[in-house]
Every structure is written in C-alpha cells, then in structure tokens.
Amino acid sequence: MNYKNVIKSQNKVYKILQSEKLNNRLSHAYLFYGDKGTGKKEMAYMLACMLYCENGGCFECDTCKTILSGNHMNVNYIAVEENKTAISKEQIMELQEEYSKTSLVEGTRIYIVDGIDTATNSAQNSLLKFIEDPENKTETIGIFIANELSNVVSTIQSRCNLCHFNAIPKHELSEMIKETGVSELDSRLLSLLTNDYDEAIQIANDADFVNVRDLFLEFLNVKTKTEMVKYYVGHVDVFSINKNIAMLLAWITEFLLEANLYKSNNDNLILSPLCDKIEEYNKLVKNDVKGRLESIILLSDKLKSNVTPKNVFFELTFRFI
C-alpha cells in the first residue's frame, strides 16, 4: 500500500503520531495491531520519517527515501524469515546485540519487529528489559506490529502505546484498487476477497481471478435445471481448486446479501455495477433469496471445515437447481 493511501485509511493513527512528534511526546515503544494489510508496516516507517525528515515526514526527500527503502542505519526491521512461521528468539537476541553497539549515525534509533504476535512467549519476554532499558542508553523507539493482539504477552502490551489499525472499508479499498487501473467491477470483487491492498493487487494479476469472475457472472445467468447441470459439468475442474470455489462463494454470498436488501436506491451496494442482475435475480427467485443465502453460508462453513472443493461445488449447483 502506498503511503498516501495509508494516511487516508489510517488518518486517526497518523494524526496521533504526528501530534506526539510535534509536542515531543513520542513513546519509547508502540504496538501497532489490526488486520493484515491495513498499513501497519508502512506507518512504522512513516514514524521514522517524521523523526528524521527536516519537513516532519514528506516521504519524498532523500532522507525519507533512504528510510522507506530500508537503508537508513538507525532504522532496523525484522520480520518472520522466509520459510518460517514465527519470529525466533535468535532474531530477538541478534537485535539486542546490534543495539548494544554504538551507532555510527547520531539520532534516535528505531527498531521495527513485524510479527511480534508470532513469536514465542520466551522470545517476547526476552524483549522486556530491552524495551525499558536499551544497553547503550541511546534514545530508542521500538515499534511492534501484530495482526492478533491476543497473541502478544500482556507485559509487552503494558509497556507500549497501543495503536489500533481499523479494517479498510470495502468501498474505500475498492477505490484504492481502482486507482491502479483495475475496472470498477473487478475492484469491488477484489475488495470482497481480502482486506489487504497488496494481496488484492496480486490476486488481480492472477489468471484464475479473471476466469472465476467470468464464471461467477455466468452463474448469475443460469435459469434452468438443464443449464445448471451443464454449468456443473463444464466447470467442475475449475471449482475443484479451493481458492476458486472460495472466490465464487464469497461473491455469491455478497450478491445474495445485497439482493435481500435491494431497494430503489442502491448506490451504496458493493456490487452496484450488477444492480440490473440483482433486480432480475430477485424477480426470478422471488421469496427464496434468504433461503439461498443461508445455503451459501452453510457451504462456506463446510469449505472451511475441509469438505473437498469438488463436493462443495456439487452441493452448490444442486441447491440452486
């Protein structure tokens, strides 16, 4: 996510940090928590820019560019290593060893621990004294990033200023995605799959996304039992893949939710580009929208419970005949 979008989507957090910097009231430790993809890592680097940039964080000067590219000597970043699932105690010990040495650059030192909620309790507890009392006595700010606050030990929480990052509203995320050149409908469909902007852009470039989107629209046009049987036979291979059937179920769920709520003024619907199809679908199924919605939610739960995608797809087409 670019920094302009982070400021827009997490303006409350940004304003708090900006105010604390201007009033010389920055904490020695922050815990940024909230859903994946909501700009926590970007905000950590933006805070570093506020400290070092002569303009208070312009994100365009050489100093800011050095920080944002991860090349500033006083800004250290650690995260879960490739092919690992958690931050290790060894990583924490290496960070502490690095900060026991005097920096070659004057000024506040900043360390960012991305994924603190994945670290073991022993790894987290090894940070406690370091948070309060870095060995070389240089002014230091720690920024900890977590998706799940409950996985961060209470002793770390109590030593940090907590900053919650709100989930990005789907309409807002859709507009952010559309700015990259993605179509109106595709940007809205992507916003239903993830709250992570970067992940949404990645999905948009996946050939399966385009294929499943077209098959979703085809599904909405199926009107008879014969057509549904043909739909199943023709596309069972596509929907024997978990991510593909998950996309289809997510979109059908939202379609039915909005069909159930459909009124004359529908500008606020996520799937407003499909209003004509929603109106047509309501006429076709009449009072059965709620029942079909309940069926889709049940199928989504089955998919999460490891029922095979192929069986879920069969039951989907069977229930909608």
C-alpha positions as CSV (number, residue, x, y, z in Angstrom):
1,M,0.0,0.0,0.0
2,N,1.4,3.4,-0.8
3,Y,1.9,6.0,1.9
4,K,-0.8,8.3,0.7
5,N,-3.4,5.6,1.0
6,V,-2.1,4.7,4.5
7,I,-2.6,8.3,5.6
8,K,-6.1,8.3,4.2
9,S,-7.2,4.9,5.6
10,Q,-5.5,5.3,9.0
11,N,-5.7,9.0,9.4
12,K,-6.5,8.8,13.1
13,V,-3.3,6.9,13.9
14,Y,-1.3,9.2,11.7
15,K,-2.6,12.3,13.3
16,I,-1.9,11.0,16.8
17,L,1.7,10.1,15.9
18,Q,2.2,13.5,14.1
19,S,0.9,15.3,17.2
20,E,3.1,13.4,19.6
21,K,6.1,14.1,17.4
22,L,5.3,17.9,17.2
23,N,4.9,18.0,21.0
24,N,8.0,15.9,21.8
25,R,5.8,13.3,23.4
26,L,6.7,10.2,21.4
27,S,6.7,6.9,23.4
28,H,9.7,4.6,23.7
29,A,7.5,1.8,22.4
30,Y,4.5,1.3,20.2
31,L,2.3,-1.7,19.4
32,F,0.5,-1.4,16.0
33,Y,-2.2,-4.0,15.8
34,G,-5.1,-4.8,13.4
35,D,-5.9,-6.8,10.3
36,K,-3.3,-7.8,7.8
37,G,-2.8,-5.3,5.1
38,T,-4.0,-2.2,6.9
39,G,-0.8,-0.2,6.7
40,K,0.9,-1.1,10.0
41,K,4.4,-1.6,8.5
42,E,4.1,1.5,6.3
43,M,3.1,3.6,9.3
44,A,6.1,2.3,11.2
45,Y,8.4,3.6,8.5
46,M,6.4,6.8,8.3
47,L,7.0,7.4,12.0
48,A,10.7,7.0,11.3
49,C,10.4,9.6,8.6
50,M,8.7,12.0,11.0
51,L,11.7,11.8,13.3
52,Y,14.4,12.3,10.7
53,C,12.9,14.4,7.9
54,E,13.5,18.1,8.2
55,N,9.9,18.6,7.0
56,G,8.4,16.3,9.5
57,G,7.9,13.4,7.1
58,C,7.5,14.5,3.5
59,F,8.2,10.9,2.2
60,E,9.9,12.5,-0.9
61,C,13.3,13.9,0.3
62,D,16.5,11.9,0.2
63,T,16.3,11.1,4.0
64,C,12.7,9.8,3.7
65,K,13.6,7.7,0.6
66,T,16.5,6.2,2.5
67,I,14.3,5.2,5.4
68,L,11.4,4.0,3.2
69,S,13.8,1.8,1.1
70,G,15.1,0.2,4.3
71,N,18.6,1.6,4.0
72,H,18.8,4.0,7.0
73,M,21.5,2.9,9.5
74,N,19.3,3.9,12.5
75,V,16.2,2.1,11.4
76,N,16.2,-1.7,11.8
77,Y,13.5,-4.1,10.7
78,I,13.0,-7.7,11.5
79,A,10.2,-10.0,10.4
80,V,9.3,-13.7,10.1
81,E,12.1,-15.2,8.0
82,E,11.3,-16.9,4.7
83,N,10.0,-20.5,5.1
84,K,9.4,-19.9,8.8
85,T,6.1,-19.3,10.6
86,A,7.4,-17.2,13.6
87,I,9.9,-14.7,14.8
88,S,12.6,-16.7,16.6
89,K,14.3,-15.9,19.9
90,E,17.6,-15.9,18.0
91,Q,16.3,-12.9,15.9
92,I,15.4,-11.1,19.1
93,M,18.9,-11.8,20.6
94,E,20.6,-10.6,17.4
95,L,18.6,-7.4,17.5
96,Q,19.6,-6.8,21.1
97,E,23.2,-7.5,20.2
98,E,23.1,-4.9,17.4
99,Y,21.6,-2.3,19.7
100,S,24.3,-2.9,22.3
101,K,26.7,-1.3,19.9
102,T,27.0,2.5,19.3
103,S,25.5,3.6,16.0
104,L,27.7,5.5,13.5
105,V,24.8,7.9,12.9
106,E,23.5,10.3,15.5
107,G,19.9,10.4,16.5
108,T,17.1,8.2,17.8
109,R,17.4,4.6,16.9
110,I,14.3,2.8,15.7
111,Y,13.7,-1.0,15.6
112,I,10.6,-2.5,14.0
113,V,9.5,-6.0,14.9
114,D,6.9,-7.1,12.3
115,G,5.0,-10.2,13.5
116,I,5.6,-9.9,17.3
117,D,2.4,-11.9,17.7
118,T,4.0,-14.9,16.0
119,A,7.0,-15.0,18.5
120,T,7.0,-17.5,21.4
121,N,6.4,-16.2,24.9
122,S,10.1,-16.7,25.7
123,A,11.1,-14.7,22.6
124,Q,8.7,-11.9,23.6
125,N,9.7,-12.0,27.2
126,S,13.4,-11.6,26.3
127,L,12.4,-8.2,24.9
128,L,11.0,-6.8,28.1
129,K,14.2,-5.4,29.7
130,F,15.4,-4.2,26.3
131,I,12.2,-2.2,25.7
132,E,12.7,-0.4,29.0
133,D,16.4,-0.1,29.1
134,P,18.5,-0.4,25.9
135,E,22.1,-1.2,26.8
136,N,23.9,1.7,25.1
137,K,21.5,4.3,26.6
138,T,20.9,5.9,23.1
139,E,17.3,7.1,22.7
140,T,15.4,4.3,21.2
141,I,11.9,3.7,19.9
142,G,10.5,0.2,19.4
143,I,7.6,-0.4,17.1
144,F,5.9,-3.8,17.3
145,I,3.5,-5.0,14.6
146,A,0.8,-7.6,15.3
147,N,-2.3,-8.9,13.5
148,E,-3.6,-10.6,16.7
149,L,-3.3,-8.5,19.8
150,S,-4.2,-11.5,22.0
151,N,-1.0,-13.3,20.9
152,V,1.1,-10.5,22.4
153,V,2.1,-11.1,26.0
154,S,0.4,-8.7,28.4
155,T,3.7,-7.4,29.8
156,I,4.7,-6.1,26.3
157,Q,1.3,-4.6,25.8
158,S,1.5,-2.8,29.1
159,R,4.9,-1.2,28.1
160,C,3.7,0.1,24.7
161,N,1.3,2.7,23.4
162,L,-1.3,0.7,21.6
163,C,-2.4,1.9,18.1
164,H,-5.3,0.0,16.6
165,F,-5.5,-0.1,12.7
166,N,-9.1,-0.3,11.5
167,A,-10.1,-2.6,8.7
168,I,-10.3,-0.6,5.5
169,P,-13.9,-0.2,4.4
170,K,-14.7,-2.2,1.3
171,H,-15.8,0.9,-0.7
172,E,-12.5,2.7,0.2
173,L,-10.4,-0.4,-0.6
174,S,-12.2,-0.7,-3.9
175,E,-11.4,2.9,-4.8
176,M,-7.7,2.4,-3.9
177,I,-7.6,-0.7,-6.1
178,K,-9.3,1.1,-9.0
179,E,-6.6,3.8,-8.9
180,T,-4.2,1.1,-10.3
181,G,-6.3,0.7,-13.5
182,V,-8.5,-2.2,-12.3
183,S,-12.0,-1.9,-13.6
184,E,-14.9,-0.8,-11.4
185,L,-16.4,-4.3,-11.1
186,D,-13.1,-6.1,-10.6
187,S,-12.0,-3.7,-7.9
188,R,-15.3,-4.3,-6.0
189,L,-15.0,-8.1,-6.4
190,L,-11.4,-7.9,-5.1
191,S,-12.5,-6.0,-2.0
192,L,-14.7,-8.9,-1.1
193,L,-11.8,-11.3,-1.1
194,T,-9.3,-9.6,1.1
195,N,-8.7,-6.5,3.3
196,D,-5.1,-6.5,2.2
197,Y,-4.4,-4.0,-0.6
198,D,-1.2,-5.6,-1.8
199,E,-2.8,-9.0,-1.8
200,A,-5.8,-7.7,-3.8
201,I,-3.4,-6.4,-6.5
202,Q,-1.7,-9.7,-6.5
203,I,-5.0,-11.6,-7.0
204,A,-6.0,-9.2,-9.7
205,N,-3.0,-10.3,-11.7
206,D,-3.8,-14.0,-11.3
207,A,-5.4,-15.6,-14.4
208,D,-7.7,-17.6,-12.1
209,F,-9.3,-14.4,-10.8
210,V,-10.4,-13.4,-14.3
211,N,-11.6,-16.9,-15.1
212,V,-13.6,-17.2,-11.9
213,R,-15.1,-13.7,-12.3
214,D,-16.4,-14.7,-15.7
215,L,-17.8,-17.9,-14.3
216,F,-19.5,-16.0,-11.5
217,L,-21.3,-13.8,-14.0
218,E,-22.2,-16.9,-16.0
219,F,-23.6,-18.5,-12.8
220,L,-25.9,-15.5,-12.3
221,N,-27.4,-16.1,-15.7
222,V,-28.3,-19.7,-15.1
223,K,-32.0,-20.0,-15.1
224,T,-33.0,-23.7,-15.6
225,K,-32.1,-27.1,-14.2
226,T,-30.6,-28.1,-17.6
227,E,-28.4,-25.0,-17.7
228,M,-27.2,-25.7,-14.1
229,V,-26.3,-29.3,-14.9
230,K,-24.3,-28.0,-17.9
231,Y,-22.6,-25.4,-15.7
232,Y,-21.5,-28.1,-13.2
233,V,-20.2,-30.5,-15.8
234,G,-18.4,-27.7,-17.7
235,H,-16.7,-26.1,-14.8
236,V,-16.2,-28.8,-12.2
237,D,-12.4,-28.9,-12.8
238,V,-12.1,-25.2,-12.2
239,F,-14.0,-25.4,-8.9
240,S,-12.2,-28.4,-7.6
241,I,-9.5,-25.9,-6.6
242,N,-10.0,-24.5,-3.1
243,K,-9.2,-20.8,-3.9
244,N,-11.5,-20.8,-6.9
245,I,-14.6,-22.1,-5.2
246,A,-13.8,-19.8,-2.2
247,M,-13.9,-16.8,-4.6
248,L,-17.2,-17.9,-6.1
249,L,-18.8,-18.5,-2.7
250,A,-17.7,-15.1,-1.5
251,W,-19.1,-13.3,-4.5
252,I,-22.4,-15.2,-4.5
253,T,-22.8,-14.6,-0.7
254,E,-22.4,-10.8,-1.2
255,F,-24.7,-10.9,-4.3
256,L,-27.5,-12.6,-2.3
257,L,-26.9,-10.3,0.7
258,E,-27.5,-7.3,-1.5
259,A,-30.4,-9.0,-3.3
260,N,-32.0,-9.5,0.1
261,L,-31.6,-5.8,0.9
262,Y,-32.2,-4.4,-2.6
263,K,-34.2,-1.2,-2.8
264,S,-34.7,1.6,-5.3
265,N,-31.6,3.5,-4.2
266,N,-28.6,1.2,-4.3
267,D,-25.6,3.4,-4.7
268,N,-24.0,2.1,-1.5
269,L,-24.0,-1.6,-2.6
270,I,-20.6,-3.1,-3.1
271,L,-22.0,-4.8,-6.2
272,S,-23.8,-1.8,-7.6
273,P,-22.3,-2.4,-11.1
274,L,-24.5,-5.6,-11.0
275,C,-27.8,-3.9,-9.9
276,D,-29.5,-4.9,-13.1
277,K,-28.6,-8.6,-12.4
278,I,-29.7,-8.3,-8.8
279,E,-33.1,-6.9,-9.8
280,E,-33.5,-9.6,-12.4
281,Y,-32.5,-12.3,-9.9
282,N,-35.0,-11.1,-7.3
283,K,-37.8,-11.4,-9.9
284,L,-36.6,-14.9,-10.8
285,V,-36.3,-16.5,-7.4
286,K,-38.9,-14.3,-5.7
287,N,-39.0,-15.0,-2.0
288,D,-36.2,-17.6,-2.0
289,V,-33.2,-15.2,-1.7
290,K,-32.9,-15.6,2.1
291,G,-33.1,-19.4,1.9
292,R,-30.4,-19.5,-0.8
293,L,-28.2,-17.1,1.3
294,E,-28.4,-19.5,4.2
295,S,-27.4,-22.3,2.0
296,I,-24.3,-20.4,0.7
297,I,-23.2,-19.5,4.2
298,L,-23.5,-23.2,5.2
299,L,-21.4,-24.2,2.1
300,S,-18.7,-21.7,3.1
301,D,-18.6,-23.2,6.5
302,K,-18.2,-26.6,5.0
303,L,-15.3,-25.5,2.8
304,K,-13.6,-24.1,5.9
305,S,-14.2,-27.4,7.6
306,N,-12.2,-29.2,4.9
307,V,-15.0,-30.6,2.8
308,T,-13.5,-31.0,-0.6
309,P,-14.0,-28.1,-3.1
310,K,-15.5,-30.5,-5.6
311,N,-18.2,-31.7,-3.2
312,V,-18.9,-28.1,-2.2
313,F,-19.3,-27.1,-5.9
314,F,-21.6,-30.1,-6.5
315,E,-23.8,-29.2,-3.5
316,L,-23.8,-25.5,-4.6
317,T,-25.2,-26.4,-8.1
318,F,-27.6,-29.0,-6.6
319,R,-29.0,-26.5,-4.1
320,F,-29.5,-23.8,-6.8
321,I,-31.4,-26.1,-9.3
